[in-house]
């Protein structure tokens, strides 16, 4: 990660990787097109109710997940880099319906911004996807909450990757 993108990032980094049995161009499309995202995005048990994508630096991915209990959870990405089909860099935040930044609905000390880098590496017809998250413009309390939340992030991303794998098997 270069110095410009890392400015504002602090504390430990969360990383998760999964290899998918599909070419990189297809995995990129599944990550960047709402037609596909609505079928797999989010932790296991969540469904997508709203999906709007403006895939360009400065553009916004705005979405609403519905929890298994029926509660809405809004989120947004503001893209910093879009390098098809290799890499996405964006700031992740919880959001409201209008796209404004909000606190985590279940954890008020969660960082309001997370720097996310997602890479897509071709591996002989398969694709290795790596997600890296780091607290961004965070207070000490927010960084601590982020570090303590890594097992939950592992669980959430594992479920999300499982849903992507299931959707991929149907396409």
TORPA-4810 file (N, C-alpha, C, O; in nm, 3 decimals):
<nodes>
NODE_1_0.086_-0.117_0.000_0.000_0.000_0.000_0.091_0.123_0.000_0.182_0.133_0.082_X
NODE_2_0.066_0.217_-0.093_0.154_0.333_-0.098_0.120_0.433_0.012_0.015_0.426_0.075_X
NODE_3_0.213_0.527_0.034_0.201_0.620_0.147_0.076_0.706_0.137_0.013_0.735_0.239_X
NODE_4_0.038_0.749_0.015_-0.079_0.835_-0.001_-0.206_0.764_0.045_-0.288_0.823_0.114_X
NODE_5_-0.223_0.637_0.007_-0.343_0.564_0.047_-0.339_0.529_0.194_-0.445_0.518_0.257_X
NODE_6_-0.224_0.511_0.249_-0.213_0.471_0.389_-0.230_0.589_0.484_-0.259_0.569_0.602_X
NODE_7_-0.213_0.712_0.436_-0.229_0.829_0.523_-0.367_0.824_0.586_-0.468_0.814_0.516_X
NODE_8_-0.371_0.832_0.716_-0.498_0.825_0.789_-0.526_0.686_0.844_-0.604_0.672_0.938_X
NODE_9_-0.462_0.584_0.787_-0.481_0.447_0.835_-0.391_0.425_0.956_-0.278_0.473_0.960_X
NODE_10_-0.443_0.351_1.053_-0.362_0.328_1.173_-0.407_0.201_1.242_-0.518_0.152_1.220_X
NODE_11_-0.318_0.147_1.326_-0.350_0.027_1.401_-0.328_-0.099_1.320_-0.268_-0.096_1.213_X
NODE_12_-0.377_-0.208_1.373_-0.356_-0.337_1.307_-0.441_-0.349_1.182_-0.540_-0.279_1.165_X
NODE_13_-0.400_-0.441_1.095_-0.472_-0.466_0.970_-0.540_-0.602_0.980_-0.482_-0.698_1.028_X
NODE_14_-0.664_-0.608_0.933_-0.737_-0.734_0.920_-0.723_-0.780_0.776_-0.744_-0.702_0.683_X
NODE_15_-0.689_-0.908_0.756_-0.673_-0.963_0.622_-0.743_-1.098_0.614_-0.734_-1.179_0.706_X
NODE_16_-0.813_-1.121_0.502_-0.873_-1.250_0.474_-0.858_-1.277_0.325_-0.870_-1.186_0.243_X
NODE_17_-0.832_-1.404_0.291_-0.812_-1.443_0.151_-0.893_-1.568_0.122_-0.908_-1.656_0.207_X
NODE_18_-0.947_-1.575_0.000_-1.017_-1.696_-0.046_-0.987_-1.711_-0.195_-0.979_-1.612_-0.267_X
NODE_19_-0.971_-1.835_-0.239_-0.953_-1.865_-0.381_-1.085_-1.917_-0.435_-1.145_-2.009_-0.379_X
NODE_20_-1.131_-1.856_-0.545_-1.256_-1.894_-0.610_-1.225_-1.962_-0.743_-1.133_-1.922_-0.814_X
NODE_21_-1.302_-2.065_-0.775_-1.280_-2.142_-0.897_-1.351_-2.075_-1.015_-1.449_-2.125_-1.069_X
NODE_22_-1.296_-1.959_-1.053_-1.351_-1.881_-1.165_-1.245_-1.781_-1.210_-1.160_-1.740_-1.130_X
NODE_23_-1.249_-1.740_-1.336_-1.151_-1.643_-1.384_-1.169_-1.506_-1.319_-1.278_-1.468_-1.276_X
NODE_24_-1.059_-1.434_-1.312_-1.056_-1.303_-1.245_-1.160_-1.207_-1.301_-1.225_-1.135_-1.224_X
NODE_25_-1.178_-1.202_-1.432_-1.274_-1.108_-1.493_-1.416_-1.135_-1.444_-1.492_-1.041_-1.423_X
NODE_26_-1.452_-1.263_-1.426_-1.585_-1.295_-1.375_-1.599_-1.254_-1.228_-1.700_-1.194_-1.190_X
NODE_27_-1.500_-1.285_-1.147_-1.507_-1.247_-1.006_-1.514_-1.095_-0.993_-1.590_-1.044_-0.910_X
NODE_28_-1.437_-1.022_-1.073_-1.444_-0.875_-1.073_-1.587_-0.829_-1.102_-1.641_-0.743_-1.031_X
NODE_29_-1.648_-0.887_-1.204_-1.785_-0.848_-1.241_-1.883_-0.875_-1.127_-1.971_-0.794_-1.100_X
NODE_30_-1.867_-0.990_-1.059_-1.958_-1.023_-0.949_-1.943_-0.925_-0.833_-2.039_-0.902_-0.758_X
NODE_31_-1.823_-0.866_-0.816_-1.796_-0.769_-0.709_-1.838_-0.627_-0.745_-1.855_-0.544_-0.655_X
NODE_32_-1.855_-0.597_-0.873_-1.871_-0.457_-0.913_-2.002_-0.428_-0.987_-2.019_-0.318_-1.039_X
NODE_33_-2.092_-0.523_-0.994_-2.217_-0.506_-1.068_-2.333_-0.542_-0.975_-2.342_-0.655_-0.928_X
NODE_34_-2.422_-0.446_-0.950_-2.535_-0.470_-0.858_-2.624_-0.584_-0.904_-2.689_-0.648_-0.821_X
NODE_35_-2.629_-0.611_-1.034_-2.707_-0.724_-1.084_-2.665_-0.853_-1.015_-2.747_-0.940_-0.989_X
NODE_36_-2.535_-0.864_-0.985_-2.481_-0.982_-0.919_-2.473_-0.964_-0.767_-2.504_-1.057_-0.692_X
NODE_37_-2.432_-0.847_-0.722_-2.411_-0.823_-0.579_-2.535_-0.853_-0.495_-2.524_-0.903_-0.383_X
NODE_38_-2.653_-0.823_-0.549_-2.776_-0.845_-0.471_-2.798_-0.992_-0.436_-2.877_-1.024_-0.348_X
NODE_39_-2.727_-1.082_-0.505_-2.744_-1.225_-0.482_-2.648_-1.283_-0.379_-2.668_-1.396_-0.332_X
NODE_40_-2.543_-1.207_-0.341_-2.445_-1.268_-0.250_-2.383_-1.174_-0.148_-2.323_-1.221_-0.052_X
NODE_41_-2.397_-1.043_-0.164_-2.325_-0.950_-0.077_-2.374_-0.957_0.067_-2.495_-0.964_0.091_X
NODE_42_-2.283_-0.955_0.161_-2.314_-0.949_0.303_-2.292_-1.080_0.375_-2.276_-1.184_0.312_X
NODE_43_-2.292_-1.074_0.507_-2.272_-1.195_0.588_-2.385_-1.295_0.564_-2.493_-1.259_0.518_X
NODE_44_-2.358_-1.420_0.596_-2.456_-1.527_0.581_-2.585_-1.490_0.653_-2.583_-1.444_0.767_X
NODE_45_-2.697_-1.512_0.585_-2.827_-1.485_0.643_-2.881_-1.347_0.612_-3.000_-1.321_0.632_X
NODE_46_-2.795_-1.256_0.562_-2.838_-1.122_0.525_-2.877_-1.121_0.377_-2.823_-1.196_0.297_X
NODE_47_-2.971_-1.034_0.343_-3.009_-1.015_0.203_-2.992_-0.868_0.168_-2.992_-0.781_0.255_X
NODE_48_-2.977_-0.841_0.039_-2.959_-0.704_-0.010_-3.094_-0.648_-0.051_-3.164_-0.707_-0.134_X
NODE_49_-3.131_-0.534_0.007_-3.256_-0.467_-0.027_-3.233_-0.349_-0.121_-3.322_-0.315_-0.200_X
NODE_50_-3.117_-0.287_-0.114_-3.085_-0.170_-0.197_-2.940_-0.182_-0.242_-2.852_-0.218_-0.164_X
NODE_51_-2.914_-0.151_-0.369_-2.778_-0.158_-0.423_-2.764_-0.055_-0.534_-2.835_-0.060_-0.635_X
NODE_52_-2.672_0.039_-0.514_-2.645_0.141_-0.616_-2.492_0.154_-0.627_-2.424_0.172_-0.526_X
NODE_53_-2.440_0.144_-0.750_-2.296_0.141_-0.771_-2.255_0.249_-0.871_-2.309_0.256_-0.981_X
NODE_54_-2.158_0.331_-0.830_-2.094_0.428_-0.919_-1.944_0.395_-0.913_-1.870_0.451_-0.832_X
NODE_55_-1.901_0.304_-1.000_-1.769_0.245_-0.994_-1.665_0.333_-1.064_-1.636_0.316_-1.182_X
NODE_56_-1.612_0.428_-0.987_-1.507_0.519_-1.034_-1.445_0.583_-0.911_-1.510_0.591_-0.807_X
NODE_57_-1.320_0.630_-0.921_-1.263_0.703_-0.806_-1.355_0.820_-0.769_-1.392_0.901_-0.854_X
NODE_58_-1.391_0.828_-0.642_-1.485_0.928_-0.595_-1.629_0.881_-0.599_-1.717_0.945_-0.541_X
NODE_59_-1.656_0.769_-0.668_-1.791_0.714_-0.678_-1.830_0.640_-0.552_-1.748_0.613_-0.464_X
NODE_60_-1.958_0.608_-0.543_-2.016_0.550_-0.422_-2.086_0.418_-0.452_-2.159_0.406_-0.550_X
NODE_61_-2.062_0.319_-0.369_-2.143_0.198_-0.363_-2.226_0.215_-0.236_-2.172_0.220_-0.126_X
NODE_62_-2.357_0.224_-0.252_-2.449_0.244_-0.139_-2.544_0.125_-0.136_-2.605_0.091_-0.238_X
NODE_63_-2.557_0.062_-0.019_-2.636_-0.059_-0.011_-2.711_-0.067_0.122_-2.677_0.002_0.218_X
NODE_64_-2.812_-0.152_0.123_-2.884_-0.183_0.246_-2.895_-0.333_0.258_-2.945_-0.401_0.168_X
NODE_65_-2.847_-0.385_0.369_-2.861_-0.526_0.402_-2.975_-0.541_0.500_-2.998_-0.455_0.585_X
NODE_66_-3.047_-0.651_0.487_-3.154_-0.684_0.581_-3.106_-0.804_0.662_-3.072_-0.909_0.606_X
NODE_67_-3.104_-0.788_0.793_-3.057_-0.894_0.882_-3.159_-1.007_0.889_-3.273_-0.989_0.849_X
NODE_68_-3.118_-1.123_0.940_-3.214_-1.233_0.958_-3.334_-1.193_1.045_-3.441_-1.251_1.033_X
NODE_69_-3.315_-1.092_1.135_-3.423_-1.043_1.220_-3.512_-0.940_1.150_-3.611_-0.895_1.207_X
NODE_70_-3.476_-0.902_1.026_-3.555_-0.805_0.951_-3.511_-0.661_0.968_-3.579_-0.571_0.919_X
NODE_71_-3.398_-0.637_1.037_-3.349_-0.500_1.056_-3.264_-0.456_0.937_-3.187_-0.534_0.881_X
NODE_72_-3.279_-0.329_0.898_-3.199_-0.271_0.791_-3.062_-0.231_0.843_-3.051_-0.180_0.955_X
NODE_73_-2.958_-0.252_0.763_-2.823_-0.209_0.795_-2.765_-0.147_0.667_-2.734_-0.218_0.571_X
NODE_74_-2.753_-0.015_0.666_-2.704_0.058_0.550_-2.552_0.070_0.556_-2.493_0.079_0.663_X
NODE_75_-2.490_0.069_0.438_-2.347_0.087_0.429_-2.310_0.157_0.300_-2.391_0.171_0.208_X
NODE_76_-2.184_0.202_0.296_-2.137_0.269_0.176_-1.987_0.251_0.160_-1.914_0.238_0.258_X
NODE_77_-1.943_0.250_0.036_-1.801_0.255_0.001_-1.782_0.381_-0.080_-1.864_0.412_-0.167_X
NODE_78_-1.676_0.455_-0.054_-1.635_0.565_-0.143_-1.505_0.518_-0.207_-1.404_0.501_-0.140_X
NODE_79_-1.510_0.499_-0.338_-1.395_0.445_-0.410_-1.282_0.546_-0.421_-1.304_0.663_-0.454_X
NODE_80_-1.161_0.499_-0.393_-1.040_0.579_-0.409_-0.963_0.535_-0.532_-0.905_0.617_-0.603_X
NODE_81_-0.961_0.404_-0.557_-0.894_0.347_-0.674_-0.980_0.236_-0.731_-1.037_0.155_-0.658_X
NODE_82_-0.989_0.234_-0.864_-1.058_0.126_-0.935_-0.965_0.084_-1.047_-0.950_0.155_-1.146_X
NODE_83_-0.903_-0.031_-1.031_-0.808_-0.083_-1.129_-0.858_-0.219_-1.177_-0.815_-0.323_-1.128_X
NODE_84_-0.951_-0.216_-1.274_-1.012_-0.340_-1.325_-0.907_-0.424_-1.397_-0.825_-0.369_-1.470_X
NODE_85_-0.909_-0.553_-1.380_-0.981_-0.634_-1.281_-0.893_-0.672_-1.163_-0.906_-0.782_-1.108_X
NODE_86_-0.803_-0.583_-1.124_-0.700_-0.617_-1.027_-0.725_-0.571_-0.884_-0.695_-0.643_-0.789_X
NODE_87_-0.779_-0.448_-0.869_-0.783_-0.394_-0.733_-0.890_-0.287_-0.718_-0.917_-0.208_-0.808_X
NODE_88_-0.949_-0.287_-0.598_-1.040_-0.182_-0.553_-0.987_-0.130_-0.420_-0.950_-0.207_-0.333_X
NODE_89_-0.984_0.002_-0.406_-0.949_0.065_-0.279_-1.062_0.161_-0.247_-1.102_0.242_-0.331_X
NODE_90_-1.115_0.152_-0.124_-1.229_0.236_-0.088_-1.235_0.253_0.062_-1.171_0.180_0.138_X
NODE_91_-1.313_0.353_0.103_-1.341_0.377_0.245_-1.480_0.321_0.274_-1.578_0.359_0.210_X
NODE_92_-1.487_0.230_0.371_-1.612_0.165_0.413_-1.667_0.239_0.534_-1.593_0.272_0.627_X
NODE_93_-1.797_0.264_0.533_-1.864_0.326_0.648_-2.004_0.270_0.660_-2.065_0.228_0.562_X
NODE_94_-2.055_0.269_0.783_-2.197_0.247_0.800_-2.266_0.374_0.755_-2.207_0.482_0.759_X
NODE_95_-2.390_0.361_0.712_-2.456_0.472_0.645_-2.602_0.480_0.686_-2.656_0.391_0.753_X
NODE_96_-2.663_0.588_0.643_-2.808_0.600_0.653_-2.866_0.586_0.512_-2.792_0.569_0.415_X
NODE_97_-2.996_0.593_0.502_-3.063_0.575_0.373_-3.021_0.680_0.271_-3.024_0.653_0.151_X
NODE_98_-2.984_0.799_0.317_-2.943_0.907_0.226_-2.796_0.898_0.186_-2.751_0.975_0.101_X
NODE_99_-2.720_0.804_0.246_-2.579_0.789_0.211_-2.483_0.859_0.304_-2.363_0.857_0.280_X
NODE_100_-2.533_0.921_0.411_-2.447_0.986_0.508_-2.380_0.885_0.600_-2.432_0.775_0.620_X
NODE_101_-2.266_0.921_0.656_-2.194_0.832_0.748_-2.263_0.829_0.883_-2.303_0.933_0.936_X
NODE_102_-2.278_0.709_0.938_-2.338_0.691_1.070_-2.248_0.600_1.154_-2.151_0.544_1.104_X
NODE_103_-2.282_0.586_1.281_-2.210_0.492_1.368_-2.262_0.351_1.340_-2.372_0.332_1.290_X
NODE_104_-2.180_0.254_1.374_-2.219_0.113_1.365_-2.345_0.095_1.450_-2.347_0.137_1.566_X
NODE_105_-2.450_0.033_1.396_-2.574_0.022_1.472_-2.564_-0.062_1.599_-2.647_-0.048_1.689_X
NODE_106_-2.463_-0.149_1.609_-2.449_-0.234_1.727_-2.324_-0.204_1.808_-2.304_-0.261_1.916_X
NODE_107_-2.238_-0.114_1.757_-2.111_-0.086_1.824_-2.073_0.061_1.804_-2.006_0.094_1.707_X
NODE_108_-2.117_0.149_1.894_-2.093_0.292_1.876_-1.946_0.333_1.874_-1.914_0.444_1.829_X
NODE_109_-1.855_0.247_1.922_-1.712_0.283_1.920_-1.639_0.221_1.801_-1.517_0.228_1.792_X
NODE_110_-1.714_0.160_1.709_-1.655_0.107_1.587_-1.606_0.226_1.502_-1.673_0.329_1.499_X
NODE_111_-1.490_0.213_1.432_-1.443_0.325_1.349_-1.548_0.365_1.244_-1.612_0.279_1.183_X
NODE_112_-1.563_0.494_1.227_-1.659_0.542_1.126_-1.608_0.518_0.985_-1.687_0.515_0.890_X
NODE_113_-1.477_0.501_0.970_-1.419_0.477_0.839_-1.318_0.362_0.847_-1.238_0.354_0.941_X
NODE_114_-1.324_0.274_0.748_-1.229_0.164_0.734_-1.169_0.175_0.594_-1.241_0.185_0.495_X
NODE_115_-1.036_0.174_0.586_-0.969_0.170_0.457_-0.968_0.025_0.411_-0.918_-0.063_0.482_X
NODE_116_-1.024_0.000_0.294_-1.035_-0.136_0.242_-0.963_-0.146_0.109_-0.980_-0.063_0.020_X
NODE_117_-0.881_-0.250_0.097_-0.815_-0.282_-0.030_-0.852_-0.425_-0.064_-0.828_-0.516_0.015_X
NODE_118_-0.911_-0.444_-0.181_-0.949_-0.577_-0.228_-0.870_-0.604_-0.355_-0.877_-0.527_-0.451_X
NODE_119_-0.794_-0.714_-0.354_-0.716_-0.751_-0.473_-0.771_-0.879_-0.532_-0.822_-0.966_-0.462_X
NODE_120_-0.758_-0.889_-0.663_-0.808_-1.003_-0.740_-0.689_-1.055_-0.822_-0.649_-0.992_-0.919_X
NODE_121_-0.634_-1.169_-0.782_-0.515_-1.223_-0.847_-0.552_-1.350_-0.923_-0.606_-1.445_-0.864_X
NODE_122_-0.523_-1.352_-1.054_-0.546_-1.472_-1.134_-0.450_-1.581_-1.092_-0.331_-1.557_-1.074_X
NODE_123_-0.502_-1.702_-1.077_-0.422_-1.818_-1.036_-0.460_-1.938_-1.122_-0.527_-2.030_-1.075_X
NODE_124_-0.416_-1.938_-1.249_-0.443_-2.052_-1.338_-0.590_-2.082_-1.357_-0.632_-2.196_-1.338_X
NODE_125_-0.669_-1.983_-1.394_-0.813_-2.001_-1.415_-0.895_-1.980_-1.289_-1.018_-1.974_-1.295_X
NODE_126_-0.829_-1.968_-1.175_-0.896_-1.938_-1.049_-0.861_-1.795_-1.009_-0.775_-1.732_-1.070_X
NODE_127_-0.928_-1.745_-0.906_-0.901_-1.608_-0.859_-0.884_-1.607_-0.709_-0.968_-1.656_-0.634_X
NODE_128_-0.772_-1.550_-0.666_-0.747_-1.530_-0.524_-0.792_-1.388_-0.489_-0.740_-1.290_-0.542_X
NODE_129_-0.889_-1.380_-0.399_-0.940_-1.251_-0.353_-0.886_-1.228_-0.212_-0.902_-1.312_-0.123_X
NODE_130_-0.822_-1.113_-0.193_-0.771_-1.075_-0.062_-0.834_-0.944_-0.021_-0.831_-0.846_-0.096_X
NODE_131_-0.891_-0.942_0.097_-0.952_-0.820_0.154_-0.864_-0.777_0.271_-0.833_-0.856_0.360_X
NODE_132_-0.823_-0.649_0.268_-0.746_-0.590_0.377_-0.824_-0.471_0.430_-0.866_-0.384_0.355_X
NODE_133_-0.842_-0.469_0.563_-0.913_-0.359_0.629_-0.822_-0.299_0.735_-0.750_-0.370_0.806_X
NODE_134_-0.828_-0.167_0.745_-0.755_-0.097_0.850_-0.837_0.024_0.894_-0.893_0.096_0.811_X
NODE_135_-0.842_0.046_1.025_-0.913_0.164_1.077_-0.854_0.288_1.013_-0.733_0.297_0.993_X
NODE_136_-0.940_0.385_0.980_-0.898_0.504_0.908_-0.950_0.627_0.983_-1.069_0.634_1.017_X
NODE_137_-0.863_0.724_1.008_-0.900_0.845_1.083_-0.970_0.809_1.214_-1.068_0.872_1.254_X
NODE_138_-0.917_0.706_1.281_-0.982_0.651_1.400_-0.919_0.704_1.528_-0.800_0.737_1.533_X
NODE_139_-1.001_0.710_1.631_-0.953_0.742_1.765_-0.888_0.617_1.825_-0.900_0.508_1.769_X
NODE_140_-0.821_0.633_1.937_-0.762_0.518_2.006_-0.869_0.416_2.044_-0.848_0.295_2.031_X
NODE_141_-0.983_0.464_2.092_-1.092_0.374_2.131_-1.145_0.299_2.008_-1.171_0.179_2.016_X
NODE_142_-1.160_0.369_1.896_-1.208_0.304_1.774_-1.108_0.199_1.723_-1.148_0.092_1.679_X
NODE_143_-0.978_0.231_1.729_-0.876_0.133_1.687_-0.881_0.008_1.776_-0.869_-0.104_1.727_X
NODE_144_-0.900_0.028_1.907_-0.910_-0.085_1.999_-1.034_-0.169_1.967_-1.026_-0.292_1.966_X
NODE_145_-1.146_-0.105_1.941_-1.268_-0.177_1.905_-1.247_-0.256_1.776_-1.291_-0.370_1.766_X
NODE_146_-1.179_-0.195_1.679_-1.149_-0.262_1.553_-1.064_-0.387_1.578_-1.093_-0.494_1.526_X
NODE_147_-0.960_-0.372_1.658_-0.872_-0.486_1.687_-0.947_-0.597_1.760_-0.930_-0.715_1.729_X
NODE_148_-1.030_-0.561_1.855_-1.108_-0.660_1.930_-1.217_-0.724_1.843_-1.264_-0.833_1.874_X
NODE_149_-1.256_-0.656_1.736_-1.363_-0.706_1.648_-1.315_-0.798_1.537_-1.394_-0.842_1.454_X
NODE_150_-1.185_-0.828_1.534_-1.134_-0.908_1.423_-1.196_-1.049_1.415_-1.220_-1.096_1.304_X
NODE_151_-1.223_-1.118_1.525_-1.292_-1.248_1.512_-1.430_-1.234_1.445_-1.470_-1.319_1.366_X
NODE_152_-1.501_-1.127_1.478_-1.631_-1.102_1.416_-1.616_-1.071_1.267_-1.697_-1.115_1.185_X
NODE_153_-1.511_-0.995_1.231_-1.485_-0.966_1.090_-1.453_-1.095_1.015_-1.499_-1.115_0.902_X
NODE_154_-1.375_-1.182_1.078_-1.341_-1.312_1.018_-1.469_-1.391_0.988_-1.484_-1.447_0.880_X
NODE_155_-1.558_-1.394_1.086_-1.685_-1.465_1.070_-1.770_-1.402_0.959_-1.824_-1.473_0.874_X
NODE_156_-1.782_-1.270_0.961_-1.863_-1.201_0.861_-1.811_-1.219_0.719_-1.888_-1.248_0.627_X
NODE_157_-1.681_-1.202_0.703_-1.622_-1.218_0.569_-1.626_-1.363_0.524_-1.645_-1.389_0.405_X
NODE_158_-1.609_-1.459_0.615_-1.619_-1.600_0.576_-1.759_-1.628_0.523_-1.774_-1.696_0.421_X
NODE_159_-1.862_-1.576_0.591_-1.999_-1.593_0.545_-2.023_-1.526_0.411_-2.092_-1.581_0.325_X
NODE_160_-1.967_-1.407_0.393_-1.981_-1.336_0.266_-1.915_-1.415_0.153_-1.974_-1.433_0.047_X
NODE_161_-1.793_-1.464_0.177_-1.724_-1.545_0.077_-1.802_-1.674_0.049_-1.808_-1.718_-0.066_X
NODE_162_-1.861_-1.734_0.151_-1.943_-1.854_0.130_-2.061_-1.823_0.039_-2.093_-1.902_-0.050_X
NODE_163_-2.124_-1.709_0.061_-2.238_-1.671_-0.023_-2.194_-1.645_-0.166_-2.264_-1.683_-0.260_X
NODE_164_-2.077_-1.582_-0.184_-2.024_-1.561_-0.319_-1.997_-1.695_-0.386_-2.030_-1.714_-0.503_X
NODE_165_-1.937_-1.787_-0.313_-1.909_-1.920_-0.368_-2.037_-1.992_-0.409_-2.040_-2.055_-0.515_X
NODE_166_-2.142_-1.983_-0.329_-2.270_-2.044_-0.363_-2.331_-1.981_-0.488_-2.381_-2.050_-0.576_X
NODE_167_-2.324_-1.847_-0.494_-2.378_-1.778_-0.611_-2.298_-1.815_-0.736_-2.356_-1.836_-0.842_X
NODE_168_-2.167_-1.822_-0.722_-2.079_-1.857_-0.834_-2.115_-1.995_-0.889_-2.113_-2.015_-1.011_X
NODE_169_-2.148_-2.089_-0.802_-2.185_-2.223_-0.845_-2.313_-2.224_-0.929_-2.334_-2.314_-1.009_X
NODE_170_-2.398_-2.122_-0.910_-2.525_-2.113_-0.984_-2.510_-2.038_-1.116_-2.598_-2.046_-1.202_X
NODE_171_-2.400_-1.963_-1.134_-2.385_-1.882_-1.256_-2.316_-1.958_-1.365_-2.296_-1.905_-1.474_X
</nodes>
